[in-house]
């Protein structure tokens, strides 16, 4: 059985249902076993998005996670390496209304064990500190942490080059600094430029997953994402295919579906579908044409030191070997931000030319 996900499609009203309950059930009970670390990852991501967007979820719907919730003290003590997943699931279940109060004790235990202090990454340490703070637990102070995070995201040159890991860290830093939309992250103009540069690259790569996260981060920063980007992400979202079946492979595009739905919620759109049957489910993103990003990089590399960082000079040279779809995507990318020429100065990498 296959369902096509749609945004506000004019189907019969009674045939539509908000996806929250169906997704909680599908990811909680049918896709993976609860001992699988990917179960932890998927459910932590889903519950976090629902909690930070203020989803209304009944206690009955959350009851499917009841056994996992009650086993959390034992699980976190035996699997401390997964403490951020486990703690996040605990706190989100409680805040969504599961009807328990284990979070405070688990946060205190994590702080006593010094688990956050064992993190090598500033971002992971910051995310751990935020989890503890949700129950009033103050970890060991790291006075320079936020300053280092701001320094990283304000280096816009980093985000003018294809680097997905850096781009995802950028968005997650903004999520942390904004407490997932609860406060002003106080981003500088340079940090906003970093988000826009990362967004240009994601659009040129036709990467809806990353672009959706960038749009969410811009909204949490109080900035308006490009309408070109958001329209495209929503068009991808509307063409997602949901496949149900007992034997399907769940190596899928669920994360792109999650973050696109997150953006849709922030835009005030309800993500709806025909009611799922309540079994194993996978999420297939629609096929999209390859973006022109790789061709642009290849063209510049082949030109060597003969390339220029002047977009008006380079544009006809870069476009000449593209097909019409690539040229159209590039044209929209140029219109999506006010400073594409500044972005291109970094993308051309002339400062590194030998």
C-alpha positions in Angstrom: 0.0 0.0 0.0 1.4 3.4 -0.9 0.2 6.8 0.2 1.3 10.2 -1.2 2.0 12.8 1.4 0.4 16.2 0.6 0.1 19.6 2.2 -3.5 20.8 2.4 -4.7 18.7 -0.4 -8.4 19.0 -1.0 -9.3 15.4 -0.1 -12.3 14.5 2.0 -11.8 16.0 5.5 -12.5 12.8 7.3 -9.9 11.0 5.3 -7.1 13.3 6.6 -5.4 13.1 10.0 -2.6 15.0 11.6 0.6 13.0 11.2 1.8 13.3 14.9 -0.1 10.2 16.3 0.6 8.1 13.3 4.3 8.9 13.3 4.8 8.3 17.0 3.2 4.9 16.6 5.1 4.0 13.4 8.5 5.0 14.7 7.9 3.8 18.3 6.6 0.4 17.6 6.9 -0.8 14.0 10.1 0.3 12.2 12.9 -0.9 14.5 13.5 -2.7 17.8 13.9 -0.5 20.8 17.4 -2.0 21.4 18.6 -0.6 18.0 20.6 2.7 18.3 18.8 3.9 15.2 15.5 3.5 17.1 16.9 5.9 19.7 18.0 8.4 17.0 14.8 8.3 15.0 12.5 8.6 18.1 14.7 11.3 19.7 14.5 13.4 16.5 10.7 12.9 16.1 9.8 13.7 19.7 12.1 16.7 19.8 10.4 18.2 16.7 7.0 17.6 18.1 7.9 19.0 21.5 9.6 22.2 20.2 6.7 22.9 17.8 4.1 22.6 20.5 2.3 19.5 19.0 -0.8 18.4 20.9 -0.3 14.7 21.6 -2.6 12.6 23.8 -1.4 10.5 26.7 -2.9 7.5 25.0 -0.7 8.1 21.9 2.4 8.4 24.0 1.5 5.2 25.9 3.2 3.1 23.2 6.5 4.5 24.5 5.5 3.6 28.1 7.7 0.6 28.5 10.8 2.4 27.1 10.1 5.4 29.4 9.9 3.2 32.5 13.1 1.4 31.6 15.1 4.6 31.0 17.0 4.6 34.4 18.3 1.1 33.7 19.1 1.8 30.0 20.9 5.0 30.7 23.1 3.4 33.4 24.0 0.5 31.1 24.3 2.6 27.9 25.8 5.9 29.1 27.3 6.4 25.6 23.8 7.1 24.4 22.8 9.4 27.3 21.8 12.3 25.1 19.4 10.3 23.0 17.9 8.7 26.1 17.7 11.9 28.1 16.1 13.7 25.2 13.5 11.0 24.7 12.7 11.1 28.4 12.3 14.9 28.7 10.3 15.2 25.5 7.9 12.4 26.5 7.3 14.1 29.8 6.8 17.5 28.2 4.5 16.1 25.6 2.4 14.6 28.5 3.3 11.0 29.1 2.6 11.5 32.8 5.9 10.8 34.5 8.7 12.6 36.4 11.9 10.7 35.8 13.6 13.5 34.0 14.9 15.4 37.0 16.5 12.3 38.5 18.1 11.3 35.2 19.5 14.8 34.7 21.0 14.8 38.2 22.6 11.4 37.5 24.0 12.5 34.2 25.5 15.5 35.9 27.0 13.5 38.7 28.6 11.1 36.2 30.1 14.1 34.4 29.0 12.7 31.0 28.7 16.1 29.4 32.2 16.9 30.4 33.4 13.8 28.4 32.2 15.3 25.1 34.9 16.3 22.7 32.6 18.5 20.6 31.5 22.0 21.8 28.2 21.4 20.0 27.5 18.0 21.7 28.5 19.5 25.1 26.2 22.4 24.5 23.3 20.2 23.6 24.0 18.1 26.7 24.0 21.2 28.9 20.7 22.3 27.4 19.1 19.0 28.2 20.2 19.2 31.9 19.0 22.8 32.1 15.5 21.7 31.1 15.2 20.2 34.6 17.1 22.9 36.4 20.4 20.9 36.7 23.5 23.1 36.3 26.6 21.3 35.0 30.2 22.3 35.4 30.4 25.8 33.9 32.2 26.3 30.6 32.3 30.0 30.4 33.8 30.2 26.9 31.5 27.7 25.2 28.9 30.0 23.7 31.7 32.4 22.5 33.4 29.5 20.7 30.1 28.5 19.0 29.4 32.1 17.9 33.0 32.3 16.5 32.5 29.2 14.5 29.2 30.3 12.9 30.4 33.8 12.2 33.2 32.6 9.9 31.1 32.9 6.7 34.0 31.7 4.5 33.5 28.2 6.0 30.0 28.0 4.6 30.7 29.3 1.1 32.4 25.9 0.4 30.6 22.5 0.2 30.9 20.9 3.6 27.7 19.2 4.8 29.1 18.4 8.2 29.9 22.0 8.9 26.5 23.1 7.6 24.6 20.7 9.8 26.7 21.8 12.8 25.8 25.4 11.9 22.1 24.7 12.0 22.3 22.7 15.2 24.3 25.5 16.9 21.5 27.9 16.1 18.9 25.4 17.4 20.9 25.2 20.7 21.4 29.0 21.0 17.7 29.7 20.3 16.6 26.8 22.6 14.7 25.5 19.6 12.8 28.7 19.0 12.2 29.7 22.6 14.6 32.7 22.7 16.5 35.1 20.4 19.9 33.4 19.6 21.4 36.8 19.1 23.1 36.0 15.9 25.3 38.6 14.2 25.0 39.7 10.6 27.9 37.5 9.8 26.2 34.4 11.3 23.1 35.1 9.3 25.3 35.4 6.2 26.7 32.0 7.1 23.2 30.5 7.1 22.4 32.1 3.8 25.7 30.9 2.2 25.0 27.3 3.5 21.5 27.7 2.0 22.7 28.7 -1.4 25.0 25.6 -1.5 22.1 23.3 -0.3 19.8 24.7 -3.0 22.5 24.3 -5.7 22.9 20.7 -4.5 19.1 20.2 -4.4 19.5 18.9 -0.8 16.0 19.3 0.7 17.1 17.8 4.0 19.8 20.3 4.7 17.9 23.2 3.2 14.9 22.6 5.4 17.2 22.7 8.5 18.7 26.0 7.3 15.3 27.5 6.8 14.2 26.4 10.3 17.4 27.9 11.7 16.9 31.2 9.9 13.3 31.4 11.3 14.6 30.7 14.8 17.1 33.5 14.3 14.3 35.9 13.5 15.3 36.1 9.8 13.1 35.3 6.8 14.4 32.4 4.7 14.3 32.8 0.9 10.8 32.1 -0.5 12.5 30.3 -3.3 14.0 27.8 -0.9 10.9 27.3 1.2 8.7 26.8 -1.8 11.0 24.2 -3.2 11.3 22.3 0.2 7.5 22.3 0.4 7.2 21.0 -3.1 9.6 18.1 -2.3 7.6 17.5 0.9 4.3 17.3 -1.0 5.7 14.6 -3.3 7.0 12.2 -0.6 5.8 8.7 -0.9 5.0 6.7 2.2 5.1 2.9 1.7 3.6 0.4 4.2 4.4 -3.3 4.5 5.6 -5.9 6.9 8.9 -6.6 5.0 9.9 -3.3 3.7 13.5 -2.0 4.2 13.4 1.1 6.4 16.7 2.5 5.1 14.9 5.6 3.8 14.6 9.4 3.7 12.7 9.7 7.0 15.0 12.6 8.2 14.2 14.8 5.2 10.5 14.1 5.8 10.9 15.0 9.5 12.7 18.3 8.9 10.5 19.3 6.0 7.5 18.7 8.2 9.2 20.8 11.0 9.5 23.7 8.6 5.9 23.2 7.5 4.7 23.4 11.1 6.7 26.7 11.6 5.0 28.1 8.5 1.7 27.2 10.0 0.9 24.4 7.6 -0.5 21.1 8.8 1.1 18.0 7.3 -1.6 15.5 6.4 -2.0 12.2 4.8 -4.5 9.4 4.4 -4.6 7.5 7.7 -1.7 5.0 8.0 -2.7 1.4 8.7 -0.5 1.2 11.8 2.4 -1.0 10.7 5.9 -0.8 9.3 6.4 2.2 7.1 9.2 3.9 5.1 9.5 7.4 3.6 10.8 7.9 0.1 11.8 11.3 -1.1 10.8 12.1 -4.7 13.5 11.9 -7.3 14.9 15.4 -8.1 17.2 16.5 -10.9 20.9 16.8 -9.8 21.7 20.3 -8.9 24.5 22.2 -10.7 26.8 22.4 -7.6 29.2 19.7 -8.7 29.4 21.1 -12.3 30.2 24.5 -10.9 33.0 23.2 -8.7 34.4 21.1 -11.6 34.4 24.0 -13.9 36.3 26.2 -11.5 38.8 23.5 -10.7 39.6 22.9 -14.3 40.2 26.6 -14.9 42.9 26.6 -12.2 44.4 30.0 -11.5 42.7 31.3 -14.6 39.4 31.6 -12.7 38.1 34.8 -11.3 36.0 35.5 -8.1 33.9 38.0 -10.1 30.5 36.4 -10.6 29.6 38.7 -13.5 32.7 37.5 -15.4 32.4 33.8 -14.4 28.7 33.3 -14.9 28.7 32.8 -18.7 31.7 30.4 -18.5 30.1 28.3 -15.8 26.7 28.2 -17.5 27.9 27.3 -21.0 28.3 23.5 -20.2 25.1 23.2 -18.1 21.8 21.8 -19.3 18.7 24.0 -19.1 17.6 22.5 -15.7 21.0 23.4 -14.2 20.9 26.9 -15.6 17.3 27.4 -14.2 18.4 26.1 -10.7 21.4 28.4 -10.8 19.3 31.4 -11.8 16.9 30.8 -8.9 19.9 30.4 -6.5 21.2 33.7 -7.6 17.8 35.3 -6.9 17.4 33.6 -3.5 19.9 35.9 -1.7 20.9 39.5 -2.0 24.6 38.8 -1.9 25.2 35.9 -4.3 28.3 37.8 -5.7 29.8 37.9 -2.2 29.0 34.2 -1.8 30.7 33.4 -5.1 33.9 35.2 -4.0 34.3 32.6 -1.3 33.1 29.7 -3.5 35.7 30.6 -6.2 38.5 30.0 -3.6 40.8 32.6 -5.2 42.3 33.4 -1.9 43.7 29.9 -1.8 44.9 29.9 -5.4 48.6 29.2 -5.8 
